[in-house]
Amino acid sequence: GFVVGHAGLYQALAMFAVAYFIIGMTVLSVCAIATNGALDAGGAYYMISRALGPEFGGSIGIMFFLANVCGSALYVLGLVEAVVDSFGIPPGQKAGTGVHVLPQSYWYELLYGTVLLALCLLVCLVGASIYAKATFLIFLIVAGVLGTILVSFFAMQPIGVPIHLPHFNGSKTENGSFTGFSLATLRDNLGGGYGVDYTTGQMMSFSSVFAVMFNGCTGIMAGSNMSGDLKRPSYSIPRGTISAVLFTYLVYNLLAFLMCATCNRILLQKDYGFLRDISIFPPLVTVGIYAATLSAAMSNLIGASRILYALARDDLFGRALALAKKTSASGNPVMAVILSWLVVQLVLFSGKLNTIAGVVTTFFLLVYATVNLACLALEWASAPNFRPTFRYFTWHTCLLGIAGCCVMMFLISPVSASASLGFLLVLLLALHYLSPSSTWGYISQALIFHQVRKYLLMLDVRKDHVKFWRPQILLMVQNPRGSARLIDFVNDLKKSGLYVLGHVELQDLDTLPSDPLQPQQDSWLSLVDKLNVKAFVSLTLAPSVRHGVRQLLFTSGLGGMRPNTLVLGFYDDAAPQDGLARHPAFTSAREEVPLGFPPLRAPAAPKLLSAREYVGIVADALKMLRNVLLARQLESLDKAWELRRAASPPPAIHVWPVNLLRPDSARYADTCSLFLLQMACVLNMARAWRRARLRLFLCVEAGAMPHAQEEKLRQLLKDLRIQAQIQLVPWDAVTRLHWQTRQGPPGGPAPTGAEEEEEEGAVNFPANTTQVSDEYVCAANKLVLEQSPTPAVRFLYLPRPPADTSLYPLYLHQLELLTRGLGPTVLVHGVSAVTSTQL
């Protein structure tokens, strides 16, 4: 009567259509989730938490608990309103007459509500079985009352109905009328005629009337809330819910039409209990109203208690809900019922039914939207295990349900909707950071997998272009205990590219009962989390380190995301230091160094690979057209101190783009030199290294027009948009040692065509190793070391290994002499074009 009296028949039917469209879409989602596996206590909370994870589940669980609590209070207040309307002393009278003996005031109505709520509490404390029997009895009563009402519309003769309304300190009387079926009455009631709600004194509108009406449709979750008490929830919930939705939709529409055709607007707007006045047996209508509202109040109270119990049992809120876990001997969550009752009692202090209707509707709509979201996420994730037996849904119905709920939320009350979303966001963030991890499975992981697979297929390596190049790095780690700072440094070098931590375990799977790498995987992943690096982990078994690195270079990555750069630690005799023991992530009182990693190698213990094998790994990577970086003494780099020190000048990055082991071909614009420049620039672009300054060293000889070379290099840096300071370094004294060794004329012969080809990255190796003396290499090392101020890190040119494998130890010896005492140093050899001057 309230709905059609204010909104008229057309708008009332539209409201029912919109409400049941939203409810219908949600019911399809509920049925899909309910038939996809075993349901436990908690209803919608259980569905959402197991589908979307603990953050969404816990936050929506609290919202749904509050929605049921407010809904229970709403129905209790509605019952109080009906009781007072039947037995209350009319306004303006001091003493009651006949059956009108109940005093009317805020505190008296609160007392009546408390008594009725206590009755609901007693039923819910006994358990779900007595509640089910009570609700079935109530269903029979309501069905009988409904039949009586339908008969009354046809059987009753037209009558006038006097309506007593409060007016200031007294009352006034208006006359409503039951006209019987009348075309004139129907025409008068077709359009809207919003007036003042006589219980609150507020002007009604479409949104406020819809908010009140929608509360009569929220019972669709009553069955799912009892999921823990049902014998076959996957069978009962879909059938019961769909039947209830169809039945109530037809009854509401039928009643709306009958009311509009037989009752004038004054009766509909001014007397919400008019059905009793036009009934052939008025007391039965009163009993039906009491039974229906009492049933709804109990349903919401027991639903709230089951949600609270499920939240407490899942330990999402820790000790805050520990009390709600306690159950009776029969398994009834009595403490959850009592706590829910206390919260409902607090809500009763609001006093008026329509005051809390908007909040309740907003909460329910938010829960419905999230149920649809859970089903949508499961459908979009395309997981093979999502195969509900209920198939009458698609992602379109889920999306329509979400859109409908969100639109109606803001139409009903923008303030309540915004506040509810804000509260939901706060709960989400709190649970994300404070709740323990769960074993329910995270839908976000399934969705991410689905999208990543799709985009990886779209990432076409044939469309790669040099101007979009980025480093994709495979860092080989023998033991993370000795490589913590190197792992962190390479993380700064990746520039949003692929970063893989590779490790080779020297074992033979044929001799082992199971894969030894699986137990190690968690330790490596925990390491990545603790060091806060964005890296993948790739472990392999191999008979030798060289074979293992080959495997990883061939197999790491997927599609267009494959490593293009190999990073190795330097091969020297330095004793390994335990960097994890000193790392801030592992030095706090509550954190321990991961036990999954073995102790570091003792200084006197033999190494896992020889010098020849180490250089062979470098040669293999270059043959496979991978860029190579060798990092020496990176464990001595204290990045935090280097980059945060207040001293001036700011930390420096020294770049030597010349092959110091090839003084007879000292060019700085070949592919390798440009790659070296690019990597130094990438490091400087990282957030932590932006204060650092690039210093580029140009080695010049007397009579070689150094200023012209400097200007040419400056123009190159300008074209490449690299900001660096150029410093000329005379190195005649160093090169003289080289020419004396070779006994050749100053300037030397011009490189042959074959040597030119070798420098451009062909597979033929230059045989230059034997032509460089230790004296010359030490002089080059001293030249690099003398440049001040001392930099945070140096980038040097890495020559290709010699073609003759017997020269590998000599090659490594020269690299060791060249980088001795230089501090953190990165030797770089690039084989691919990585710089672009194009737009």
Secondary structure, 3 states (H helix, E strand, C coil): CHHHHHHHHHHHHHHHHHHHHHHHHHHHHHHHHHCCCCCCCCCHHHHHHHHHCHHHHHHHHHHHHHHHHHHHHHHHHHHHHHHHHHHECCCCCCCCECCECECCCHHHHHHHHHHHHHHHHHHHHHCHHHHHHHHHHHHHHHHHHHHHHHHHHHHCCCEEEEEEEEECCEEEEEEEEECCCCHHHHHHCCCCCCCECCCCCCECCHHHHHHHHHHHHHHHHHHHHCCCCCCCHHHHHHHHHHHHHHHHHHHHHHHHHHHHHHECHHHHHHCCCHHHHCCCCHHHHHHHHHHHHHHHHHHHHHHHHHHHHHHHHCCCCHHHHHHHHCCCCCCCCHHHHHHHHHHHHHHHHHCCHHHHHHHHHHHHHHHHHHHHHHHHHHHHHCCCCCCCCCCCCCHHHHHHHHHHHHHHHHHHCHHHHHHHHHHHHHHHHHHHHHCCCCCCCCHHHHHHHHHHHHHHHHCCHHHCCHHHCCCCEEEECCCHHHCHHHHHHHHHHCCCCCEEEEEEEECCHHHCCCCCHHHHHHHHHHHHHHHCCCCEEEEEEECCHHHHHHHHHHHCCECCECCCEEEEECCCCCCCCCHHHHCHHHHCCCCCCCCCCCCCCCCCCCCCCCHHHHHHHHHHHHHCCCEEEEEECHHHCCHHHHHHCCCCCCCEEEEECCCCCCHHHCCCCCHHHHHHHHHHHHHHHCHHHCCCEEEEEEEECCCCCHHHHHHHHHHHHHHCCCCCEEEEEECHHHHHHHHHHHCCCCCCCCCCHHHHHHHCCCCCCCCCHHHCCHHHHHHHHHHHHHCCCCCCEEEEECCCCCCCHHHHHHHHHHHHHHHCCCCCEEEEECCCCCCCCCC
